[in-house]
């Protein structure tokens, strides 16, 4: 069977690393054909300074090397790997990611809590039967807990709370001993964290509750082992679990739980019990679908030109006052430029094109705050907003394009990008700046067919002689732009032509 029908998703969680392989079938049907899970306990390797220990890194790298064997026959563009809470928090994540990507043989994206929640909901929705019911989905990870209310495949409200089974277990049960006093202290902390979102979720309401994490599935199975003959989690099953935990007295005595999960079960239990209490939940079904399944389904959508990032950008644009006609002009021109330089400047990927489209659409969102330095306001909005579908890195790159679309280029921030991205972002910035320069007047000015002649770090701009006579102000702006581009070692030159090619709409 062709590997072009397979997609793979890798989830570098705070407690476990997961990998799923899915196969695209006929008429859009998708089925999971393999799941791999290893309890890596990455979050347990974070010290008080948010430095990831060498021991935890080595556990992770060993797991990723094993995952790599399963991925070797799947095309690169059909694989996506994501990192979550621990990698969001780790201060030494960049050095670790370089090793991790070498071990896995594939880039790893760190996603925001918002994006994690969205993908968790998507994974749960695909795993469950289609219904018209509104769902509350709960996912308790190692370092964060996601709450999502949605309908069908569409999330309506998403929150990622900075607490998970690893972090709560380490903070309140550091030596593994379990007591009523410790359970109370941990529960009080979790309820405090939930306090800011409880009213919002109660106002939205839901028809059914679904839990997606390993903690929730473990407690679901535990309740059956404890003699509760039901296929869901209830307040009664949580009370039985509490009694059992207190009788055990230490995580090492939790004999009904797999050995790998025992050290973090009590933290996950506290979070789940507090959510039941705060949101007055009576019944929760356990689902196999979670983040990794959501990543796989999202990847399939992207492969079929259904990229959720476009909806995310549109939602952000709806919040701010921008000029859509101006954005469309710039988008058209910058893509025209891209077509002329893509081969020479190695800008042929689908993401290169999309970054230019999104930057053209979003570069003026900051004008709503102030025209003065609006590019800085726009960049801040782009980098710090919750935009569906984006990894942190891609959102950061997009914000840099928006920041540097006018005036002085922030060379320092460009240099802080990963080495493989620096030249690419500079080239994309050049194309965006030129398109905006030509449309600075914000009116259709009947551009002649512009020709760009790219070389390495050089760009020759060819214009018709008639057009140059009619647009002296634009020529002045281009001369100014030539000076700005020298700061990133791009040499811009001009040449006039006698011919009069077709007009660019």
C-alpha positions in Angstrom: 0.0 0.0 0.0 1.3 3.4 -0.9 2.8 5.4 2.0 1.2 8.5 0.4 -2.0 7.4 2.1 -0.5 7.5 5.5 -0.1 10.5 7.9 1.8 10.5 11.2 1.4 12.7 14.3 3.8 12.8 17.2 2.9 14.5 20.5 5.8 15.4 22.9 3.7 15.6 26.0 4.9 16.5 29.5 4.3 13.0 30.8 4.1 10.7 27.7 5.2 10.9 24.1 2.6 9.6 21.6 2.6 8.7 18.0 -0.3 7.8 15.8 -0.4 6.6 12.2 -3.6 7.2 10.2 -4.6 6.0 6.7 -6.6 8.1 4.3 -9.4 5.9 2.9 -12.0 6.4 0.2 -14.4 9.3 0.2 -12.5 11.2 2.9 -12.7 8.5 5.5 -9.7 8.2 7.8 -8.8 5.3 10.1 -6.0 5.0 12.7 -3.8 2.0 12.1 -1.2 2.3 14.8 -0.6 4.0 18.2 2.7 4.1 20.0 3.1 5.5 23.5 6.1 5.9 25.9 6.0 7.3 29.4 8.9 9.7 29.1 8.1 12.0 32.1 9.7 15.0 30.4 7.9 17.4 32.8 9.5 15.7 35.8 12.9 16.9 34.4 12.1 20.6 34.8 13.9 22.2 37.8 12.9 25.3 39.7 14.6 27.5 37.1 12.7 25.8 34.2 15.8 24.1 33.0 15.3 20.6 31.4 17.6 18.1 33.0 20.0 16.0 30.9 18.5 12.8 32.2 15.0 13.9 31.0 16.4 15.0 27.7 18.1 11.6 27.2 14.9 9.7 27.9 13.1 11.9 25.3 15.8 11.5 22.7 15.8 7.7 23.1 12.1 7.6 22.6 12.2 9.8 19.5 14.9 7.6 18.0 12.6 4.6 18.3 9.7 6.6 16.8 11.9 7.5 13.9 12.1 3.9 12.8 8.3 3.7 12.4 8.3 7.0 10.4 11.1 6.3 8.0 8.7 5.2 5.1 6.3 8.0 5.5 6.9 11.2 3.3 8.2 14.2 5.3 5.2 16.4 4.3 2.8 13.9 5.8 4.4 14.0 9.3 3.8 16.5 12.0 5.4 16.6 15.5 4.3 19.0 18.2 5.5 19.9 21.7 3.3 21.1 24.6 3.5 22.6 28.1 7.0 21.4 29.2 8.6 22.6 26.0 6.7 25.9 26.2 8.2 26.4 29.7 11.7 25.0 29.3 14.3 27.8 29.0 16.8 25.5 27.3 14.2 24.2 24.8 16.1 25.5 21.7 19.2 23.4 22.4 17.0 20.4 23.2 14.9 20.8 20.1 18.0 20.7 17.9 18.9 17.3 19.3 15.2 16.1 19.3 14.7 17.0 15.7 17.9 15.1 14.8 16.7 12.1 16.7 13.3 12.1 15.2 14.4 13.1 11.7 11.7 15.7 11.5 11.0 19.3 12.6 9.1 19.8 15.9 6.6 22.6 16.4 5.9 24.0 19.9 2.2 24.9 20.1 0.4 27.3 22.4 -2.1 26.2 25.1 -4.9 27.6 22.9 -3.8 25.5 19.9 -3.3 22.5 22.1 -6.9 22.8 23.4 -8.3 23.2 19.8 -6.4 20.1 18.6 -7.5 18.1 21.7 -11.1 18.9 20.9 -10.6 18.0 17.2 -9.1 14.6 18.2 -12.0 13.9 20.6 -14.6 15.0 18.1 -13.3 12.6 15.4 -13.2 9.7 17.9 -16.8 10.1 19.0 -20.0 9.4 17.1 -21.4 12.4 15.3 -24.3 14.0 17.3 -26.0 17.3 17.6 -24.9 17.6 21.3 -22.8 20.3 22.8 -19.7 18.7 24.4 -17.4 19.6 27.2 -14.0 18.0 26.6 -11.4 17.7 29.4 -7.8 16.7 28.9 -5.4 16.4 31.8 -1.9 16.4 30.6 1.4 16.3 32.4 1.8 20.1 32.6 -1.5 21.6 31.6 -5.2 20.9 31.6 -7.4 21.8 28.7 -11.1 22.6 28.9 -13.1 23.0 25.7 -16.8 23.4 24.9 -17.8 22.8 21.3 -20.5 21.6 19.0 -19.7 19.0 16.3 -16.1 19.7 15.1 -16.2 23.4 16.1 -14.8 24.5 19.5 -16.7 27.4 21.0 -14.6 28.1 24.1 -11.1 26.9 24.9 -8.8 27.3 27.9 -5.4 25.8 28.8 -4.7 25.9 32.5 -1.1 25.7 33.8 -1.5 22.6 35.9 -1.2 18.9 35.1 -0.8 15.5 36.7 3.0 15.8 36.8 3.2 19.3 38.2 0.5 18.8 40.8 2.0 15.4 41.9 5.5 17.0 42.2 4.3 20.1 44.1 1.9 18.5 46.6 3.1 14.9 46.8 6.9 15.3 46.3 7.9 12.2 48.4 5.0 10.1 47.1 3.0 10.0 50.4 -0.7 10.6 50.1 -2.8 12.0 53.0 -6.1 13.7 53.5 -4.3 17.0 54.3 -2.2 16.9 51.2 -5.3 16.1 49.0 -7.1 19.0 50.5 -4.2 21.4 49.9 -3.8 20.2 46.3 -7.6 20.4 45.7 -7.7 24.0 47.1 -5.0 25.0 44.7 -6.7 23.5 41.7 -10.1 25.0 42.5 -8.4 28.4 42.7 -6.9 27.9 39.3 -10.4 26.9 38.0 -12.1 29.9 39.6 -11.5 32.3 36.7 -13.2 30.0 34.1 -15.9 28.2 35.9 -18.7 30.8 35.4 -17.9 31.1 31.7 -18.3 27.3 31.2 -21.4 27.1 33.3 -22.9 29.9 31.2 -22.2 28.0 28.0 -23.5 24.7 29.3 -23.1 21.3 27.6 -25.0 18.1 26.9 -22.3 15.6 27.5 -18.8 15.5 29.0 -15.8 13.7 27.5 -12.4 13.1 29.0 -9.4 12.3 26.7 -6.2 11.9 28.8 -4.3 8.9 30.1 -5.2 10.0 33.6 -8.9 10.0 32.9 -8.8 6.6 31.1 -6.8 5.2 34.1 -9.4 6.4 36.6 -12.2 5.1 34.4 -10.6 1.6 34.4 -9.8 1.9 38.1 -13.4 2.5 39.1 -14.3 -0.8 37.4 -11.5 -2.6 39.3 -12.9 -1.1 42.5 -16.3 -2.7 41.9 -18.3 0.1 40.2 -20.0 -1.6 37.3 -20.3 1.4 35.0 -18.7 2.5 31.8 -18.2 6.2 32.8 -16.7 8.3 35.6 -19.1 9.6 38.2 -18.8 11.4 41.6 -19.2 8.0 43.2 -16.2 6.5 41.3 -14.1 9.5 42.3 -15.0 9.1 46.0 -14.1 5.4 45.7 -10.8 6.4 44.1 -10.1 8.9 47.0 -10.7 6.2 49.6 -8.4 3.8 47.7 -5.6 6.4 47.4 -5.8 7.2 51.2 -5.6 3.5 52.0 -2.6 3.0 49.8 -0.8 5.9 51.4 2.0 6.1 48.8 2.1 6.0 45.0 4.3 2.8 45.2 1.3 1.0 46.7 -1.1 1.8 43.8 -1.1 -1.8 42.6 -4.2 -1.5 40.4 -2.5 1.1 38.2 0.4 0.5 35.7 3.8 1.1 37.3 4.6 4.0 34.9 1.5 6.0 35.8 1.6 5.5 39.6 3.9 8.5 40.3 1.5 11.0 38.7 -1.9 9.5 39.3 -2.7 11.3 42.5 -2.1 14.7 40.8 -4.3 13.8 37.9 -7.0 12.6 40.3 -7.0 15.9 42.2 -7.4 17.9 39.0 -10.3 15.6 37.8 -12.1 15.6 41.1 -11.8 19.4 41.4 -13.2 19.8 37.8 -16.2 17.5 38.7 -16.8 19.6 41.8 -16.4 23.1 40.3 -18.4 22.3 37.2 -20.9 20.0 38.9 -20.3 17.1 36.5 -22.3 13.9 37.0 -21.0 11.8 34.2 -17.9 11.7 32.0 -17.2 9.4 29.1 -13.6 8.4 28.3 -12.4 8.9 24.8 -9.3 7.6 23.0 -9.1 10.6 20.8 -6.8 13.4 22.0 -4.1 15.8 20.9 -2.2 13.4 18.6 -5.4 12.4 16.8 -6.3 16.0 16.4 -2.8 16.7 14.9 -3.3 13.9 12.4 -6.7 15.0 11.3 -5.5 18.6 11.1 -2.6 17.5 8.9 -4.9 15.6 6.6 -7.0 18.8 6.2 -3.9 20.8 5.3 -2.9 18.3 2.7 -6.4 18.8 1.1 -6.1 22.6 1.2 -8.3 23.0 4.3 -5.8 24.9 6.4 -7.4 26.1 9.7 -4.8 28.9 9.8 -6.7 30.8 7.2 -9.8 30.7 9.4 -7.6 31.8 12.4 -6.3 34.8 10.5 -9.8 35.7 9.4 -11.1 35.6 13.0 -8.2 37.9 14.0 -9.0 40.3 11.2 -12.6 40.5 12.3 -11.5 42.0 15.6 -9.6 45.0 14.0 -10.4 47.7 11.5 -8.3 47.1 8.4 -8.7 48.0 4.7 -9.4 44.7 2.9 -9.0 46.3 -0.6 -5.5 47.4 0.2 -4.6 44.0 1.7 -5.9 42.3 -1.5 -3.8 44.6 -3.7 -0.6 43.9 -1.7 -1.4 40.2 -1.5 -1.7 40.0 -5.3 1.5 41.9 -6.0 3.6 40.1 -3.4 2.5 36.7 -4.8 3.4 38.1 -8.3 6.8 38.9 -7.0 7.2 35.5 -5.3 6.5 33.8 -8.6 9.5 35.6 -10.2 12.0 34.9 -7.4 10.9 31.6 -5.9 13.4 29.3 -7.7 16.5 31.5 -7.3 15.7 32.3 -3.6 14.5 28.9 -2.7 11.0 30.1 -1.7 9.0 27.3 -3.3 7.3 25.8 -0.3 3.6 26.1 0.4 4.3 27.7 3.7 6.4 30.5 2.0 3.4 31.5 0.0 1.0 31.3 2.9 3.3 33.5 5.1 3.2 36.2 2.5 -0.6 36.0 2.2 -1.1 36.2 5.9 1.4 39.0 6.3 -0.3 41.0 3.6 -3.7 40.5 5.3 -2.5 41.3 8.8 0.2 44.0 8.5 -2.1 46.9 9.3 -4.1 45.4 12.2 -2.1 47.7 14.6 -3.5 50.9 13.0 -6.5 50.3 15.3 -4.3 51.2 18.2 -2.3 54.0 16.7 -0.9 55.0 13.3 2.4 55.9 14.9 4.6 52.8 14.9 1.6 50.7 13.8 3.9 48.0 12.5 5.0 47.4 16.1 1.4 47.2 17.3 0.6 44.9 14.4 3.5 42.6 15.3 2.6 42.5 18.9 -1.0 41.5 18.1 0.1 38.8 15.7 2.6 37.3 18.0 0.5 37.3 21.2 -3.0 36.5 19.9 -4.5 33.0 20.0 -4.7 32.2 16.2 -6.1 28.8 15.3 -3.7 26.4 13.6 -0.4 28.2 14.2 2.7 26.8 16.0 4.6 29.3 18.1 7.4 29.4 15.7 5.4 30.1 12.6 3.4 32.7 14.5 6.7 34.3 15.5 7.9 34.3 11.9 4.7 35.9 10.8 5.0 38.6 13.5 8.5 39.4 12.3 7.3 39.9 8.7 4.6 42.2 9.9 7.0 44.1 12.2 9.5 44.7 9.4 7.2 45.6 6.5 8.2 49.2 6.8 10.8 51.6 8.2 14.0 50.3 9.8 14.5 46.5 9.8 15.1 44.9 13.2 18.2 42.9 12.2 18.7 41.7 15.8 15.4 39.8 15.9 16.2 38.4 12.5 19.5 37.0 13.8 17.8 35.3 16.7 15.8 33.1 14.3 17.0 29.5 13.8 19.8 29.5 11.2 17.8 27.8 8.5 15.1 30.4 8.7 17.2 33.6 8.7 17.8 34.0 5.0 14.2 32.8 4.1 12.6 35.4 6.4 14.8 38.2 5.0 13.8 37.3 1.4 10.1 37.2 2.3 10.5 40.5 4.1 12.0 42.1 1.0 9.1 41.0 -1.2 6.5 42.2 1.3 8.2 45.6 1.7 8.5 46.1 -2.1 4.8 45.3 -2.6 3.8 47.7 0.2 6.1 50.4 -1.3 4.4 50.2 -4.7 0.9 50.6 -3.1 1.8 53.2 -0.5 -0.7 55.6 -2.2 -3.5 53.1 -1.4 -5.0 53.5 -4.9 -4.8 51.4 -8.1 -2.0 53.1 -10.0 -1.9 51.0 -13.1 1.3 49.2 -12.5 3.1 48.0 -15.6 4.5 44.5 -15.7 7.3 44.7 -13.1 10.2 42.3 -13.5 12.4 41.1 -10.7 15.8 39.6 -11.5 17.0 37.8 -8.4 20.5 36.6 -7.6 22.0 35.6 -4.3 21.5 38.6 -2.0 20.9 40.8 -5.1 17.6 41.9 -6.7 17.3 44.0 -9.9 14.0 45.8 -10.3 13.0 46.4 -14.0 10.4 49.1 -14.8 9.1 50.5 -18.0 10.5 54.0 -18.9 7.0 55.4 -19.2 6.0 54.2 -15.7 9.1 55.6 -14.1 8.3 59.1 -15.5 4.8 58.9 -14.2 5.6 57.8 -10.6 8.5 59.9 -9.3 7.3 59.6 -5.7 7.3 55.8 -5.8 10.8 55.9 -7.3 11.9 58.1 -4.4 10.4 55.5 -1.9 12.3 52.7 -3.7 15.5 54.6 -3.4 14.9 54.9 0.3 14.0 51.2 0.5 17.4 50.4 -1.1 19.1 51.9 1.9 16.9 50.0 4.4 17.7 46.7 2.6 21.4 47.2 2.9 21.1 46.5 6.7 20.2 42.8 5.8 22.8 42.6 3.1 20.4 42.8 0.2 21.5 44.8 -2.8 18.6 46.4 -4.7 19.2 48.0 -8.1 16.9 49.5 -10.8 16.7 49.3 -14.5 14.3 51.0 -17.0 13.0 49.4 -20.2 11.5 50.8 -23.4 8.8 48.1 -23.8 5.2 48.4 -22.4 4.1 45.0 -21.2 0.7 44.1 -20.1 -0.8 45.8 -17.0 -1.0 44.1 -13.6 -4.5 44.3 -12.2 
